[in-house]
Every structure is written in C-alpha cells, then in structure tokens.
Amino acid sequence: MFASLLLCVLDGHSQTTANPPALPTIPAKGMVAYKLHKQDDEFAPCVEYSSIENFPLVANMITMDRRFLSVQQGQIAYRIDYPAPNEELLRDEDITRLEKRIKEYETISKRFRYSAKLLAPWIARFRHELDMMQQGLGRAEGHWIPRASYAYERDREHLRAKFEARKAEILHGRGTDPNAETPPLWASALEAQRLAQQLAFRKAFKEKVAAKEVERAEEFHRTTDSKLTPKSASRLAPAELAPDTSLKIDGELENSGNLQR
C-alpha cells in the first residue's frame, strides 16, 4: 500500500541500476552440493531444486530441469535456501544481511567449483540490492522507493490508525475503564504487554488477599468454637470441685469469741 503511494520516477542512471540481474522465470528454491563418494569439495556435483522433501535418511528433490533426485542426507555437503526474489529490504539490518549473503555465496563458489555458475546471478543480484540500499532506496511490495519517505508514511499511517481506533473507542465507550480485562484498542504492542502484566499482577494480588481473608475467617471460627464449648466435669480443677467452707469457718470464729467473753 505504501509502495504504491511512494513510487517515484528515477532519472536515467537510476533506471539503469534499478534493473536487477535476470533470474529464471520460475526461480529455484535452493541449491545442494552433494558427494557420490569420497571426493574433494571442488568436484562435488551441485544442483538447484524447485522443491525438496527432507526425510531422516534421504532428501528427495525436483531439480530445475524437472528431474527427480534422491540424495542421502550424509552425502549432502552444503545446502543453500535462496531468498524470495522480491523480499522486503527497508531496514539497516537488511544491509548487514545482504553483506553476509554475498560473503557466504562467494565462499561457497570457491569451495564447490560447480556451484559458481549457479550462484553467480544471485551474487550479482545481492550486490545490486546492496548498492540500491546504500543510495537510500528500499524495496517494498516489489518496488524500489526512498527508505526515508517510506518510514515517514508508515509511521503516519500507524499514528492515524491509532487515532481512529481511539476515537471509535471513546465514541462507543469502550476501553475507558482502567480495570478492564482487555487492553484498549489504541494501545501499542509494548503498551498492551505492560497492561497485561498489570492485570495479571492485580488478579494475583486479589486472589492472595481473598485467600488470606478465608484463612483468617477459619481461624476466627476455630477460636470462637473452642471458647463456646462447655467444659466437662472431669476436666474441672480440684479447687472448683471442693465445697465452699468460708461460711463455716466464719461461724466457728464467732462462737469462739463469745466463749472468751
């Protein structure tokens, strides 16, 4: 979508460099170098495939000339999976990846002599793509566009989508409750993750408090029940079972006082 808005007419030199090296109409999916016997890597056969099926012991391939080829896994010396011809190239990390690819393909071309002819178009293509990116261009949806303009348009569309989602949220009364179980629609991925963590912490805290309240209630009932249970006679202390002799002793003291008079 952004690429169609940002297509620009390049000058004559740019138009010349914008045409990548020609690849097959139906590009190969990858290349395999294999050994039929104990031979040097330099003389190992190399073949490009349009499809491959990997099994524990063998790899079954359909080659670009429509032949069926079955190679034992132990005989495969090296395998390369080609990238998509129109893969997106917009970030600085893509420049680093292209540089690594060029170095890898050149190394394999020197190690396996029969792979040089197969990998040469890809090496030329990677160098062309690297040159385009170093000029400030990037590829999106199969078209070369200015990377800075694309980033600007992408961020603007992202902010516009957030604004529209937030406006719809407010008009429909959704997502305004901070205690909602789902993050609001306008939240970014990072904000949504943060809100999800907060909701999980709040839920765990509520469960902990509820469990503590249940534990306290059970402790209260156990204490109250033990106090209200009547004590049996066998458990009473001897002092509680002895008769009250305080009145008898007081009467004897009073009688002895009268005798002395």
C-alpha positions as CSV (number, residue, x, y, z in Angstrom):
1,M,0.0,0.0,0.0
2,F,2.8,2.4,0.9
3,A,4.9,1.4,-2.0
4,S,2.2,2.3,-4.5
5,L,2.0,5.8,-2.9
6,L,5.7,6.4,-2.9
7,L,6.7,5.1,-6.4
8,C,8.9,7.7,-7.9
9,V,10.3,8.2,-11.5
10,L,14.0,7.8,-11.3
11,D,16.5,9.5,-13.6
12,G,18.2,7.6,-16.4
13,H,21.1,6.4,-14.3
14,S,18.7,5.2,-11.5
15,Q,16.6,3.4,-14.1
16,T,19.6,1.6,-15.3
17,T,20.7,0.5,-11.9
18,A,17.1,-0.4,-10.8
19,N,17.0,-3.4,-13.2
20,P,18.4,-6.4,-11.3
21,P,20.3,-9.2,-13.0
22,A,18.0,-11.6,-14.8
23,L,16.9,-14.7,-12.9
24,P,14.9,-17.8,-14.1
25,T,11.2,-17.2,-14.7
26,I,10.4,-19.7,-12.0
27,P,13.3,-19.1,-9.6
28,A,14.9,-22.0,-7.9
29,K,14.2,-22.5,-4.2
30,G,17.8,-23.5,-3.3
31,M,21.0,-25.3,-4.2
32,V,22.6,-28.5,-2.9
33,A,26.1,-29.7,-3.2
34,Y,26.5,-33.4,-2.6
35,K,29.1,-36.2,-2.9
36,L,28.6,-39.5,-4.5
37,H,31.8,-40.9,-3.0
38,K,34.8,-39.6,-1.0
39,Q,35.7,-36.8,-3.4
40,D,37.1,-33.3,-2.9
41,D,34.6,-30.5,-2.4
42,E,35.9,-28.9,-5.6
43,F,34.5,-31.7,-7.7
44,A,31.2,-32.3,-5.8
45,P,28.1,-32.1,-8.0
46,C,25.8,-29.1,-7.4
47,V,22.2,-28.9,-8.4
48,E,19.3,-26.4,-8.0
49,Y,15.9,-27.6,-6.9
50,S,12.4,-26.3,-7.3
51,S,11.1,-28.4,-4.3
52,I,12.7,-30.6,-1.7
53,E,11.4,-33.1,0.9
54,N,13.6,-34.0,3.8
55,F,13.5,-37.4,5.5
56,P,15.7,-38.8,8.2
57,L,17.9,-40.7,5.7
58,V,17.3,-39.1,2.3
59,A,16.3,-35.8,0.7
60,N,14.1,-36.0,-2.4
61,M,14.3,-33.1,-4.8
62,I,12.7,-31.9,-8.1
63,T,15.5,-30.2,-10.0
64,M,15.1,-27.2,-12.2
65,D,15.2,-29.4,-15.3
66,R,12.3,-31.4,-13.8
67,R,14.3,-34.5,-12.8
68,F,13.7,-36.4,-9.6
69,L,16.8,-36.7,-7.4
70,S,17.2,-38.6,-4.2
71,V,20.3,-37.9,-2.2
72,Q,21.3,-39.5,1.2
73,Q,21.5,-36.9,4.0
74,G,25.0,-38.0,4.7
75,Q,26.1,-37.2,1.2
76,I,24.9,-33.6,1.3
77,A,27.9,-31.4,1.7
78,Y,26.2,-28.0,1.7
79,R,22.7,-26.6,1.1
80,I,21.6,-23.0,0.4
81,D,18.0,-21.9,0.6
82,Y,17.5,-18.9,-1.8
83,P,15.6,-15.8,-0.5
84,A,12.5,-14.6,-2.2
85,P,13.3,-12.6,-5.3
86,N,11.2,-9.6,-4.1
87,E,11.8,-9.8,-0.4
88,E,11.3,-6.6,1.6
89,L,14.5,-4.6,2.0
90,L,14.0,-1.5,4.2
91,R,16.0,-1.6,7.4
92,D,19.6,-1.2,8.2
93,E,19.6,-4.9,9.3
94,D,18.8,-5.8,5.7
95,I,22.1,-4.2,4.6
96,T,24.0,-6.3,7.0
97,R,22.2,-9.5,5.8
98,L,23.0,-8.7,2.2
99,E,26.7,-8.3,3.0
100,K,26.7,-11.6,4.8
101,R,25.0,-13.3,1.9
102,I,27.5,-12.0,-0.6
103,K,30.4,-13.3,1.5
104,E,28.7,-16.7,2.0
105,Y,27.9,-17.2,-1.6
106,E,31.4,-16.2,-2.7
107,T,32.9,-18.6,-0.3
108,I,30.7,-21.5,-1.5
109,S,31.5,-20.7,-5.1
110,K,35.2,-21.1,-4.4
111,R,34.7,-24.2,-2.3
112,F,32.4,-26.0,-4.7
113,R,33.6,-25.2,-8.3
114,Y,30.3,-26.4,-9.9
115,S,28.2,-24.0,-7.8
116,A,29.9,-20.9,-9.1
117,K,27.8,-20.8,-12.3
118,L,24.6,-21.3,-10.2
119,L,25.4,-18.7,-7.6
120,A,26.8,-16.0,-9.9
121,P,23.4,-14.4,-10.7
122,W,22.5,-14.3,-7.0
123,I,25.8,-12.7,-6.0
124,A,25.2,-10.1,-8.8
125,R,21.7,-9.5,-7.6
126,F,22.7,-9.1,-3.9
127,R,25.4,-6.6,-4.9
128,H,22.8,-4.6,-6.9
129,E,20.4,-4.6,-4.0
130,L,23.1,-3.6,-1.6
131,D,24.1,-0.7,-3.9
132,M,20.4,0.4,-4.1
133,M,20.1,0.4,-0.3
134,Q,23.3,2.4,0.1
135,Q,21.8,5.0,-2.2
136,G,18.9,5.4,0.3
137,L,16.4,3.3,-1.5
138,G,14.4,0.3,-0.2
139,R,12.2,-2.4,-1.7
140,A,8.6,-2.8,-0.6
141,E,5.9,-4.8,-2.4
142,G,8.3,-5.4,-5.3
143,H,9.1,-1.7,-5.9
144,W,12.2,0.5,-5.1
145,I,11.2,3.6,-3.1
146,P,13.0,6.1,-0.9
147,R,13.5,4.5,2.5
148,A,13.1,7.7,4.5
149,S,9.8,8.5,2.7
150,Y,8.5,5.0,3.3
151,A,9.3,5.2,7.0
152,Y,7.6,8.5,7.3
153,E,4.4,7.3,5.5
154,R,4.4,4.1,7.5
155,D,4.6,5.9,10.9
156,R,2.0,8.4,9.8
157,E,-0.4,5.6,8.8
158,H,0.3,3.9,12.1
159,L,-0.5,7.0,14.1
160,R,-3.6,7.7,12.0
161,A,-4.8,4.1,12.7
162,K,-4.2,4.6,16.4
163,F,-6.1,7.9,16.4
164,E,-9.1,6.4,14.5
165,A,-9.2,3.4,16.9
166,R,-9.0,5.7,19.9
167,K,-11.8,7.9,18.6
168,A,-14.0,5.0,17.9
169,E,-13.2,3.7,21.4
170,I,-14.3,6.9,23.1
171,L,-17.4,7.3,21.0
172,H,-18.6,3.8,21.8
173,G,-17.5,4.0,25.5
174,R,-15.1,1.1,25.3
175,G,-11.6,0.8,26.9
176,T,-12.0,3.8,29.3
177,D,-12.1,1.6,32.4
178,P,-8.5,1.2,33.7
179,N,-9.6,-2.1,35.3
180,A,-10.8,-3.6,32.0
181,E,-9.6,-7.1,31.5
182,T,-8.5,-6.4,27.9
183,P,-6.1,-3.7,26.8
184,P,-7.6,-0.8,24.8
185,L,-7.6,-1.0,21.0
186,W,-5.3,2.0,20.6
187,A,-2.5,0.6,22.7
188,S,0.7,-0.4,21.0
189,A,2.2,-3.9,21.4
190,L,4.5,-2.7,24.2
191,E,1.7,-0.9,26.0
192,A,-0.6,-3.9,25.6
193,Q,2.1,-6.1,27.2
194,R,2.5,-3.7,30.1
195,L,-1.2,-3.5,30.7
196,A,-1.4,-7.3,30.5
197,Q,1.3,-7.6,33.1
198,Q,-0.5,-5.1,35.4
199,L,-3.8,-7.0,35.0
200,A,-2.1,-10.3,35.9
201,F,-0.4,-8.8,38.9
202,R,-3.7,-7.2,40.1
203,K,-5.5,-10.5,39.6
204,A,-2.9,-12.4,41.6
205,F,-2.9,-9.8,44.4
206,K,-6.7,-10.1,44.7
207,E,-6.5,-13.8,44.8
208,K,-3.9,-13.6,47.6
209,V,-6.0,-11.2,49.6
210,A,-9.1,-13.4,49.2
211,A,-7.2,-16.5,50.4
212,K,-5.8,-14.6,53.4
213,E,-9.3,-13.5,54.3
214,V,-10.6,-17.0,54.1
215,E,-7.7,-18.2,56.3
216,R,-8.5,-15.5,58.9
217,A,-12.2,-16.4,58.9
218,E,-11.4,-20.1,59.5
219,E,-9.0,-19.2,62.3
220,F,-11.7,-16.9,63.9
221,H,-14.3,-19.7,63.8
222,R,-11.9,-22.2,65.3
223,T,-11.0,-19.9,68.2
224,T,-14.7,-18.9,68.8
225,D,-15.9,-22.5,68.8
226,S,-13.2,-23.6,71.3
227,K,-14.3,-20.9,73.7
228,L,-18.0,-21.7,73.5
229,T,-17.6,-25.4,74.0
230,P,-18.7,-26.4,77.7
231,K,-16.0,-28.0,79.8
232,S,-16.8,-31.5,81.2
233,A,-16.7,-32.2,85.0
234,S,-13.7,-34.5,84.7
235,R,-11.7,-31.6,83.3
236,L,-12.5,-29.2,86.2
237,A,-9.8,-28.3,88.6
238,P,-9.9,-29.8,92.2
239,A,-10.5,-26.3,93.7
240,E,-13.6,-26.0,91.6
241,L,-15.0,-29.3,92.9
242,A,-14.3,-28.6,96.7
243,P,-17.2,-27.3,98.8
244,D,-17.3,-23.7,99.9
245,T,-16.2,-23.7,103.6
246,S,-15.8,-20.0,104.0
247,L,-19.1,-19.6,105.9
248,K,-18.4,-22.5,108.3
249,I,-15.0,-21.1,109.3
250,D,-16.5,-17.6,109.9
251,G,-19.2,-19.1,112.2
252,E,-16.6,-21.0,114.3
253,L,-14.6,-17.9,114.8
254,E,-17.6,-16.0,116.0
255,N,-18.6,-18.8,118.5
256,S,-15.1,-18.9,119.9
257,G,-15.2,-15.1,120.5
258,N,-18.4,-15.4,122.5
259,L,-16.9,-18.2,124.7
260,Q,-13.9,-16.0,125.7
261,R,-16.3,-13.2,126.8
